[in-house]
Amino acid sequence: MAQEQVGQFGINHVSILDKDGNVDEKLASGFTKEQISEMYYYLNLLRKFDEKLFNLQRSGKIGTYAQTRGQEASEIGSGLALKENDWFVPSFRELGIYLTRGTPKNLLVQAWNGDTRALGNPNHTHNLSLSIPIASQCVHATGIAWASKIKKEKDVTIVYFGEGATSEGDFHEAMNFAAVFNLPIVFFCQRNGWSISTPTNKEMKTETIAQKAIAYGFKGIQVDGNDVLAVNKVTSQAIEKARSGDGPTLIESITYRMGDHTTSDDSLKYRSQEEINEWKLKDPVVRFEKYVTKNNILSEEEKNNMHQTIEKEINEAVEQGLGVEKPDPAQMFEDVFAKMPEMLQEQKEELLAELEIIKNQEEEE
Ligand SMILES: Cc1ncc(C[n+]2csc(CCOP(=O)(O)OP(=O)(O)O)c2C)c(N)n1
């Protein structure tokens, strides 16, 4: 029996900035002060905006909310690597990418208040709205990337998902299709430790998620997802590779969901406070603060000005976002199909009939 090795594969892990704010000088020197300043603004904006939305839910002003806390570097680092015409296909925990895409913050408040009009904004056609069915957005993203290729457009698609999505068929179908058609797409997995109450080691047997790309014939890479510099570098390279016609990349961004799964969850029922405390030491926002302060990249005045701007912008967004007139509930049936299928039409009519009954009852009381 003859045996020869027919393939050899490996996965690289990239990091630039450690938890104490120290950097690999050679890798960090490629970032301009303007870029660092932009990262600082968005990291802090995301942290504060996320806290505000969480508090709005707690005080009964908006509905269920999925926190981003802990995943700021993963989102801001990758979001800032995109060009305006690139396609952003989110799951439901990507508040940060909407911010880097310039989505008006009042619309984000409105969206998390259950108003489907908000993210259907015609000015933001290259940003899709939230996707709740896990992994379904991966196939949509692959379709978008295929369309860009057929139309010979230079836009790249980036699709976000958690590690839980990698257990779904949609993820694998999308990966295979993207590889076979050599599509301009980046698969961005936010490996945040938990899929609701399922830990990663119960989700899969593989050591990395990045290695799943090898099975389909393209590159997978792992990055410290709490290191905004590394995430930005790795994503920029993957995006430009896709843009130049060299096909897909899978990025495994290792981070941690510091909050509960959503405001309907209590994560201390399935994970320990010690585990959360351990990850607090690797906090992406604190780490970046240490880096810019240690290296005098931003002055105290520059940082304070940014914090004041952030507070003002968030307050204005909340006031505007909560101030809009409530949408017609029938609105949620729109913009799903070009021609509404009969089944959906029936559901719409059923809902409207029920709302009418409730309204009449309220009037009688
Ligand atoms: C197809 C499908 N199955 C189950 C659910 C219920 N569900 C909502 S979020 C979630 C976990 C998702 O975990 P992951 O993909 O890792 O993303 P994360 O929440 O960690 O960001 C599940 C199972 C769903 N929304 N869609």
The ligand as an SDF file (V2000), in Angstrom:
LIG
                    3D

 26 27  0  0  0  0  0  0  0  0999 V2000
  -32.9080   28.9010   12.0300 C   0  0  0  0  0  0  0  0  0  0  0  0
  -32.9790   29.3640   13.4500 C   0  0  0  0  0  0  0  0  0  0  0  0
  -32.8920   28.4850   14.4540 N   0  0  0  0  0  0  0  0  0  0  0  0
  -32.9440   28.9030   15.7440 C   0  0  0  0  0  0  0  0  0  0  0  0
  -33.0930   30.2340   16.0270 C   0  0  0  0  0  0  0  0  0  0  0  0
  -33.1400   30.7040   17.4830 C   0  0  0  0  0  0  0  0  0  0  0  0
  -31.8920   31.4270   17.7760 N   0  0  0  0  0  0  0  0  0  0  0  0
  -31.8480   32.7680   17.8270 C   0  0  0  0  0  0  0  0  0  0  0  0
  -30.3180   33.3290   18.1570 S   0  0  0  0  0  0  0  0  0  0  0  0
  -29.6880   31.7800   18.2790 C   0  0  0  0  0  0  0  0  0  0  0  0
  -28.2260   31.5490   18.5990 C   0  0  0  0  0  0  0  0  0  0  0  0
  -27.3360   32.1310   17.5920 C   0  0  0  0  0  0  0  0  0  0  0  0
  -26.0180   31.9630   17.9830 O   0  0  0  0  0  0  0  0  0  0  0  0
  -24.8560   32.4850   17.0760 P   0  0  0  0  0  0  0  0  0  0  0  0
  -25.1220   32.1600   15.6460 O   0  0  0  0  0  0  0  0  0  0  0  0
  -23.5710   31.9940   17.6440 O   0  0  0  0  0  0  0  0  0  0  0  0
  -24.9460   34.0810   17.1960 O   0  0  0  0  0  0  0  0  0  0  0  0
  -24.8470   34.9920   18.5170 P   0  0  0  0  0  0  0  0  0  0  0  0
  -26.2320   35.0510   19.1060 O   0  0  0  0  0  0  0  0  0  0  0  0
  -23.8590   34.3690   19.4240 O   0  0  0  0  0  0  0  0  0  0  0  0
  -24.4170   36.3320   18.0520 O   0  0  0  0  0  0  0  0  0  0  0  0
  -30.6880   30.8260   18.0500 C   0  0  0  0  0  0  0  0  0  0  0  0
  -30.4570   29.3670   18.0990 C   0  0  0  0  0  0  0  0  0  0  0  0
  -33.2010   31.1360   14.9550 C   0  0  0  0  0  0  0  0  0  0  0  0
  -33.3140   32.4560   15.1460 N   0  0  0  0  0  0  0  0  0  0  0  0
  -33.1240   30.6890   13.6730 N   0  0  0  0  0  0  0  0  0  0  0  0
  1  2  1  0
  2  3  1  0
  2 26  2  0
  3  4  2  0
  4  5  1  0
  5  6  1  0
  5 24  2  0
  6  7  1  0
  7  8  2  0
  7 22  1  0
  8  9  1  0
  9 10  1  0
 10 11  1  0
 10 22  2  0
 11 12  1  0
 12 13  1  0
 13 14  1  0
 14 15  2  0
 14 16  1  0
 14 17  1  0
 17 18  1  0
 18 19  2  0
 18 20  1  0
 18 21  1  0
 22 23  1  0
 24 25  1  0
 24 26  1  0
M  CHG  1   7   1
M  END
$$$$
